[in-house]
Amino acid sequence: WEPVRLDVSVDAYVPADYIPYEQAKVDVHRRIAGAREVADLALLRDELEDRFGEPPEPLMNLVALQQARIKFGQAGATAVTIRSDRLAMTPIELDSVRAKAFRSEIPEALYESGKSQLSVRMPKDPAQRFPAIVRASDVLLSVTRDASEDADAENPAGAEAQTAAV
């Protein structure tokens, strides 16, 4: 899986007054963009806080954006788009139990199994959109992780084979 492309209107950057050294800023951007696990981003955030103090909101937004991209990718999405007032994630495969679990967390969600698409209504207020996208990535990964854990429980030999292959 790869983190998905996600274009969101939010201030997400490394402010010059937080990290004044250009090469260090470039390195932080590279490390955020290159992260493939949410845990890597948590370690980076801790490192930045130790070196430069509490990260400002635009930097936290940049980290949260990459976390959302990672989570969407881990959940199986290859495309995440925002059209008018809906966030659409494809391809997403959910059985009825998982679709219901997602809707219990985000009631306005719509799952179209024929299109392998999950969509969520986005708030009209731009300030509320980014948190809604981050929440959708959290909930989606949660319900799809439950599915993979259930599959491993039903097929322990397969789970061992997957672990051995890693």
Secondary structure, DSSP 8 states (H G I E B T S, - for coil): ---------S--S--TTTS--HHHHHHHHHHHHH--SHHHHHHHHHHHHHHHSS--HHHHHHHHHHHHHHHHHHTT-SEEEEETTEEEEES----HHHHHHHHHHSTT-EEETTTTEEEEE--SSHHHHHHHHHHHHHHHHHHHHHHHHHHHHH-HHHHHHHHHH-
